[in-house]
Amino acid sequence: MTEIAFLLDLGRCIGCQACVAACKVGNELNEGTQYIQLIEQTRGTFPILEGGFGNHRCYHCADAACVAVCPTGALFKEDGMTRLDRDACSGCSYCVESCPYGVPRMVDGLSSKCDGCAAATKAGGEPWCVTTCPSRALEFGERTEILAEAKQRAAALKTRYPNAQVYGEDQAGGLGVIVVTPDDPEKLDLPLDVDPPIAAGLWTGIVQPASLGLTAATAVAAGVAAVIARRIHMQELRSIEAGEVAIAGAATRQTESEEG
């Protein structure tokens, strides 16, 4: 199965906010809701400083903690993207607590996050943020091609930024957003070791199995109760039938006695 991915080249981002606006309009997001946040960053030590922009968004982890803890299947993986079916969301907020990047948010009681513009891309288009980026800092396509392009860009960027590198090839099982960074990822608030919060481990290791166990136990208990109830019912029927037979027999004997 072909996996798709975004290319996010922070070396080319000019902070124009076009991606933010396009995402909000294209996805018809409510006031105060956005899937992309541009964060102005300053690196270095005065007087030698460098500026740039962080682009905070869903990174579409292959090993997505949000998917692992979702009890209803509202969050799921498809073609390398982490999709969200809000109609199936129960509003439990486990995804909010488990995401190592702090991406999902609760909006009107339900989970809200980027789904990779599923409707637009399935119709043959591109994600809204990609179509409006004037500096080609954002690209979209097959993950293998995106990764190759990212490595070429990182190599070219090293002439200006010696620490330039590719982020996302392996993190969290491989991200669906491959980032070209002009500096060490950690300086750009991108963790090298992406471990989900303890809450996710507790859910997948203890709470979820326990919940499944309780569900199974409940089903078994219900089955046993049904069997017991049926046996009691059958006993009652037999008792009623025996009583009816006894009454009928007594009535017959009474009739015979009167006739005699």
ZAPATOR-725903 format. One record per residue (C-alpha): x, y, z; residue in three letters; residue number from 1. Coordinates in Angstrom, 1 decimal, padded with zeros to 4 digits. Example, Ala and Ser with C-alpha at 12.3 -4.5 7.8 and 13.67 -1.06 7.14 Angstrom:
% residues 2
R 012.3 -004.5 007.8 ALA 1
R 013.7 -001.1 007.1 SER 2
***
This chain:
% residues 260
R 000.0 000.0 000.0 MET 1
R 001.3 003.4 -001.0 THR 2
R 001.9 005.8 001.9 GLU 3
R 001.6 009.5 001.4 ILE 4
R 003.3 012.3 003.4 ALA 5
R 003.9 016.0 003.7 PHE 6
R 007.2 017.7 003.2 LEU 7
R 007.8 020.6 005.6 LEU 8
R 010.9 022.6 004.8 ASP 9
R 011.5 025.0 007.7 LEU 10
R 014.5 026.4 005.8 GLY 11
R 012.1 027.8 003.2 ARG 12
R 009.2 028.9 005.5 CYS 13
R 008.8 032.7 005.4 ILE 14
R 006.1 032.9 008.1 GLY 15
R 003.5 034.3 005.7 CYS 16
R 000.6 032.5 007.4 GLN 17
R -000.9 031.4 004.1 ALA 18
R -001.0 027.8 005.2 CYS 19
R -002.8 028.7 008.4 VAL 20
R -005.5 030.8 006.6 ALA 21
R -006.0 028.2 003.8 ALA 22
R -006.4 025.4 006.3 CYS 23
R -009.0 027.3 008.3 LYS 24
R -011.0 028.3 005.2 VAL 25
R -010.7 025.1 003.3 GLY 26
R -011.6 022.9 006.3 ASN 27
R -014.3 025.4 007.4 GLU 28
R -012.9 025.5 010.9 LEU 29
R -014.8 027.4 013.6 ASN 30
R -013.6 030.6 015.1 GLU 31
R -010.7 029.9 017.5 GLY 32
R -009.9 026.5 015.9 THR 33
R -006.8 025.9 013.8 GLN 34
R -004.8 022.9 012.8 TYR 35
R -001.6 024.8 012.0 ILE 36
R 000.3 027.2 014.3 GLN 37
R 003.3 029.2 013.1 LEU 38
R 005.7 030.0 016.0 ILE 39
R 008.4 032.6 015.6 GLU 40
R 011.7 031.3 016.8 GLN 41
R 015.1 032.8 017.6 THR 42
R 018.2 030.6 017.9 ARG 43
R 021.8 031.3 018.8 GLY 44
R 023.5 033.6 021.3 THR 45
R 023.5 037.4 021.1 PHE 46
R 024.8 039.1 019.0 PRO 47
R 024.8 036.1 016.7 ILE 48
R 021.2 035.2 016.3 LEU 49
R 019.1 033.4 013.7 GLU 50
R 015.4 033.6 013.2 GLY 51
R 012.9 031.2 011.8 GLY 52
R 009.4 029.7 012.2 PHE 53
R 008.2 026.6 013.8 GLY 54
R 005.2 025.0 012.1 ASN 55
R 003.2 023.1 014.8 HIS 56
R 000.7 020.6 013.3 ARG 57
R -000.2 016.9 013.4 CYS 58
R 002.8 014.9 012.4 TYR 59
R 000.7 011.8 011.4 HIS 60
R 002.9 009.3 013.4 CYS 61
R 003.0 005.8 012.0 ALA 62
R 002.9 004.5 015.6 ASP 63
R 000.2 007.0 016.6 ALA 64
R -000.5 007.0 020.3 ALA 65
R -003.8 008.8 019.7 CYS 66
R -004.9 005.9 017.5 VAL 67
R -003.8 003.3 020.1 ALA 68
R -005.8 004.8 022.9 VAL 69
R -009.0 005.7 020.9 CYS 70
R -011.7 003.4 022.3 PRO 71
R -014.2 004.0 019.4 THR 72
R -012.0 003.8 016.3 GLY 73
R -012.7 007.5 015.6 ALA 74
R -008.9 007.9 015.1 LEU 75
R -007.4 005.5 012.5 PHE 76
R -004.5 005.2 010.1 LYS 77
R -005.1 005.4 006.3 GLU 78
R -002.4 005.7 003.6 ASP 79
R 000.1 007.0 006.1 GLY 80
R -002.2 009.7 007.5 MET 81
R -003.9 009.8 010.9 THR 82
R -007.6 010.3 010.1 ARG 83
R -010.4 011.4 012.4 LEU 84
R -014.1 010.5 012.1 ASP 85
R -015.6 013.0 014.5 ARG 86
R -019.0 011.3 014.2 ASP 87
R -017.5 008.3 015.9 ALA 88
R -015.8 010.3 018.7 CYS 89
R -017.0 009.7 022.2 SER 90
R -015.4 012.8 023.6 GLY 91
R -013.2 010.8 026.1 CYS 92
R -010.1 013.1 025.4 SER 93
R -007.7 010.1 025.7 TYR 94
R -006.1 011.3 022.4 CYS 95
R -005.4 014.8 023.9 VAL 96
R -003.6 013.2 026.8 GLU 97
R -001.6 010.7 024.9 SER 98
R -000.2 012.7 021.9 CYS 99
R 003.5 013.4 022.4 PRO 100
R 003.3 016.4 020.2 TYR 101
R 000.3 017.9 022.0 GLY 102
R -001.8 018.1 018.8 VAL 103
R -005.5 017.0 019.3 PRO 104
R -007.8 019.5 020.9 ARG 105
R -011.3 019.1 022.2 MET 106
R -013.8 021.3 020.3 VAL 107
R -017.5 021.3 021.2 ASP 108
R -016.8 018.2 023.2 GLY 109
R -015.2 016.2 020.4 LEU 110
R -011.6 015.6 019.3 SER 111
R -010.3 018.0 016.6 SER 112
R -007.1 017.7 014.5 LYS 113
R -005.8 017.7 011.0 CYS 114
R -006.8 014.6 009.0 ASP 115
R -004.5 015.3 006.0 GLY 116
R -007.4 017.0 004.1 CYS 117
R -008.8 013.5 003.4 ALA 118
R -011.8 014.8 001.3 ALA 119
R -009.6 017.0 -000.9 ALA 120
R -006.8 014.5 -001.5 THR 121
R -009.2 011.6 -002.2 LYS 122
R -010.8 013.7 -004.9 ALA 123
R -007.4 014.1 -006.5 GLY 124
R -006.4 017.5 -005.0 GLY 125
R -003.8 018.6 -002.6 GLU 126
R -004.1 019.6 001.1 PRO 127
R -005.1 023.2 001.5 TRP 128
R -001.9 024.3 003.2 CYS 129
R 000.2 022.9 000.3 VAL 130
R -001.7 024.6 -002.5 THR 131
R -001.2 028.1 -001.0 THR 132
R 002.5 027.9 000.1 CYS 133
R 004.3 030.6 -002.0 PRO 134
R 007.9 029.3 -001.1 SER 135
R 007.2 025.6 -001.7 ARG 136
R 008.1 025.0 001.9 ALA 137
R 005.2 022.5 001.9 LEU 138
R 004.9 019.6 -000.6 GLU 139
R 002.7 016.5 -000.6 PHE 140
R 003.1 013.1 -002.3 GLY 141
R 004.3 009.5 -001.9 GLU 142
R 006.3 009.2 001.3 ARG 143
R 009.4 007.6 -000.5 THR 144
R 009.6 010.5 -002.9 GLU 145
R 009.0 013.1 -000.2 ILE 146
R 011.7 011.6 002.0 LEU 147
R 014.2 011.6 -001.0 ALA 148
R 013.3 015.3 -001.7 GLU 149
R 013.8 016.1 002.0 ALA 150
R 017.2 014.6 002.1 LYS 151
R 018.3 016.6 -001.1 GLN 152
R 017.0 019.8 000.4 ARG 153
R 018.7 019.2 003.8 ALA 154
R 022.0 018.5 001.9 ALA 155
R 021.6 021.8 000.0 ALA 156
R 020.7 023.7 003.1 LEU 157
R 023.9 022.7 004.9 LYS 158
R 025.8 025.3 002.9 THR 159
R 024.0 027.9 005.0 ARG 160
R 023.1 025.9 008.1 TYR 161
R 025.7 023.2 008.9 PRO 162
R 023.3 021.4 011.3 ASN 163
R 020.5 021.1 008.7 ALA 164
R 018.9 017.6 008.7 GLN 165
R 015.8 015.6 008.1 VAL 166
R 013.4 014.9 010.9 TYR 167
R 010.6 012.3 010.9 GLY 168
R 012.2 009.4 009.0 GLU 169
R 012.1 007.2 012.1 ASP 170
R 010.4 009.0 014.9 GLN 171
R 007.2 007.4 016.2 ALA 172
R 007.6 004.6 013.6 GLY 173
R 008.1 007.2 010.8 GLY 174
R 006.1 010.4 010.5 LEU 175
R 003.7 011.4 007.8 GLY 176
R 005.3 014.9 007.9 VAL 177
R 008.9 014.8 006.9 ILE 178
R 010.6 018.0 008.2 VAL 179
R 013.7 019.7 006.9 VAL 180
R 015.3 021.5 009.8 THR 181
R 018.0 024.2 009.6 PRO 182
R 019.3 023.2 013.0 ASP 183
R 019.1 020.4 015.5 ASP 184
R 015.5 019.3 015.8 PRO 185
R 015.5 019.7 019.6 GLU 186
R 016.3 023.4 019.2 LYS 187
R 013.2 023.7 017.2 LEU 188
R 011.1 021.9 019.8 ASP 189
R 011.0 018.7 017.9 LEU 190
R 011.9 015.8 020.2 PRO 191
R 014.3 013.2 019.0 LEU 192
R 012.9 010.4 021.1 ASP 193
R 009.1 010.5 020.7 VAL 194
R 007.6 008.6 023.6 ASP 195
R 003.9 008.9 024.3 PRO 196
R 003.0 010.2 027.8 PRO 197
R 002.6 007.7 030.6 ILE 198
R -001.2 008.0 030.2 ALA 199
R -001.0 006.3 026.8 ALA 200
R 001.0 003.4 028.2 GLY 201
R -001.4 003.0 031.1 LEU 202
R -004.3 002.9 028.7 TRP 203
R -002.9 000.4 026.3 THR 204
R -001.2 -001.7 028.9 GLY 205
R -003.8 -001.7 031.7 ILE 206
R -007.0 000.2 031.3 VAL 207
R -007.9 -001.0 027.8 GLN 208
R -007.2 -004.7 028.4 PRO 209
R -009.1 -004.4 031.7 ALA 210
R -012.0 -002.7 030.0 SER 211
R -012.0 -005.5 027.4 LEU 212
R -011.8 -008.0 030.3 GLY 213
R -014.7 -006.4 032.0 LEU 214
R -016.7 -006.4 028.8 THR 215
R -016.0 -010.1 028.3 ALA 216
R -016.8 -010.8 032.0 ALA 217
R -020.1 -008.9 031.7 THR 218
R -021.0 -010.9 028.6 ALA 219
R -020.2 -014.2 030.4 VAL 220
R -022.1 -013.1 033.5 ALA 221
R -025.1 -012.1 031.3 ALA 222
R -024.9 -015.5 029.6 GLY 223
R -024.8 -017.4 032.9 VAL 224
R -027.7 -015.3 034.2 ALA 225
R -029.7 -016.1 031.1 ALA 226
R -029.1 -019.9 031.6 VAL 227
R -030.1 -019.7 035.2 ILE 228
R -033.2 -017.7 034.4 ALA 229
R -034.2 -020.2 031.8 ARG 230
R -033.8 -023.1 034.1 ARG 231
R -035.9 -021.4 036.8 ILE 232
R -038.5 -020.6 034.2 HIS 233
R -038.6 -024.2 033.0 MET 234
R -039.0 -025.4 036.6 GLN 235
R -041.8 -023.0 037.1 GLU 236
R -043.5 -024.3 033.9 LEU 237
R -043.1 -027.9 035.1 ARG 238
R -044.5 -027.0 038.5 SER 239
R -047.5 -025.3 036.9 ILE 240
R -048.1 -028.2 034.5 GLU 241
R -047.8 -030.7 037.5 ALA 242
R -050.3 -028.5 039.4 GLY 243
R -052.7 -028.5 036.5 GLU 244
R -052.5 -032.2 036.2 VAL 245
R -053.2 -032.7 039.9 ALA 246
R -056.2 -030.4 039.7 ILE 247
R -057.5 -032.1 036.7 ALA 248
R -057.1 -035.5 038.4 GLY 249
R -058.9 -034.3 041.5 ALA 250
R -061.7 -033.0 039.4 ALA 251
R -062.0 -036.3 037.6 THR 252
R -062.2 -038.3 040.8 ARG 253
R -064.8 -035.9 042.2 GLN 254
R -067.0 -036.3 039.1 THR 255
R -066.7 -040.1 039.3 GLU 256
R -067.6 -040.1 043.0 SER 257
R -070.7 -038.0 042.3 GLU 258
R -071.8 -040.3 039.5 GLU 259
R -071.3 -043.4 041.6 GLY 260
***
